[in-house]
Amino acid sequence: MSLYNYLETTDYYIPMKILHTSDWHLGHTLYGYDRTEEQQAMLNQMVAIVEKYQPDVFLLCGDIYHTSQPSAAVQRMLTEGMVRLHEAHPQMTIVMTAGNHDSGSKHEIFKTPWQALKVYAIGQLEKDNPDGHIVEIPGKGYIVAIPYVNERNLPDGIFQQLLDNVAERNSNGLPVVMTAHTTVRGCDFKGHEQATEYTVGGIDSADLSQMGDGYDYLALGHIHHEQFIHSGKHNVRYCGTPIPVSFDENFNHSVSLVTVESHGASPKVEIIDIVNPRPLVTLPTEGFASWDEAKRLLMEFPDDIPAYIRLNVEIDDFLPVEATEEAAKLTNGKQCRFCNINAKRKNAGESEAKVLTVQEFQSEEPIEIAKRYAEYIGVNFDEELTAMFNEAIKMVDDDSRNNR
């Protein structure tokens, strides 16, 4: 009797093991600094993790690139990374879906040849062939792979339709895993700029109920802080980004190793940290310092530690004109790289503080700027105006993505 027939006639299952990762943002630069070294180090660690744990499935849930037009060198880095991951465990299935930073159409250019390496590249929603989003792992389970889809183009009930299609096939009670790249309402969006409970990174929040029922694990991408989303089943998770893309992502970065015994079983999750060879460091580590104190901290930062440095500075009025140049000179001879000064006024929380620094303006959400202006001219920024403003921002974001 074959192993597959044995599994069909008994209640014994070999668990499905999934390595869940997302938001690699390959090609991302930080204040003009190239980050290839860090991104390559991350890929090396991914290969080592695959060699060690031998997962059945490698899930890469969107935002593979930082822009929809990655350079040839960045595309080559991904291609070589996928080949190395395959060689680390040739029996492993790799499923990579496009995120809102990726070009869905370009994601699928090499879709057919990729499958020779058991790589499934899914960039766009196939409305006429929804079953094209179902990847069967023989004798192990099913992956329902859904890329980023603009909310306006997402057919009602598509998640449940796909899960129902899997249920019809899944006579052996094998695990069902679904992916999505979106904002789930109630998530912790710490580290994201211009984020609110309604919109994070240009994607409106969706209720978890919209994702349907019938999955054993929902592998999410888009939010950079690893976390479970409350579902009552402990089976909905953002794995987070493996390396930070901003200084505000001051939390651990990792991948998630997920094991599902069978359909209906609770997944077991192991967090595996990813080490960044050039971490993002804010000085002081907590709060803000005076300009003189910040310079002292930068001067005393060890010469031999590679890092990116941001200074948190509290000011009475304005920073000296030469502040950035002065800070950069203090890193001469050091392995660290100075990036920027995050300045905050001492009276920033007081109502009479009407003038913003450039850094404060850049950190403000657009709607907050609009509300400030409305208050200044004596207009009541009510719920109707809020809705209209959010719709305008959404239209601008959509046009920007469509023109990439």
Secondary structure, DSSP 8 states (H G I E B T S, - for coil): --HHHHHHHSS----EEEEEE----BT--BTTB--HHHHHHHHHHHHHHHHHH--SEEEEES--BSSSS--HHHHHHHHHHHHHHHHH-TT-EEEEE--TTS-HHHHTTTHHHHGGGTEEEE-S--TT-GGGGEEEETTTEEEEE-----GGGS-TTHHHHHHHHHHHH-TT---EEEEEESEETT---TT-TT--SSEETTEEEE-GGGG-S--SEEEEES-SS-EE---SSS-EEE---SS-SSTT--S--EEEEEEE-STT---EEEEEE---SS-EEEESSSS-B-HHHHHHHHHHS-TT--EEEEEEEEESS---TTHHHHHHHTTTTSSEEEEEEEEEETTTTSTT-----HHHHHHS-HHHHHHHHHHHHT----HHHHHHHHHHHHHHHHHHHHT-
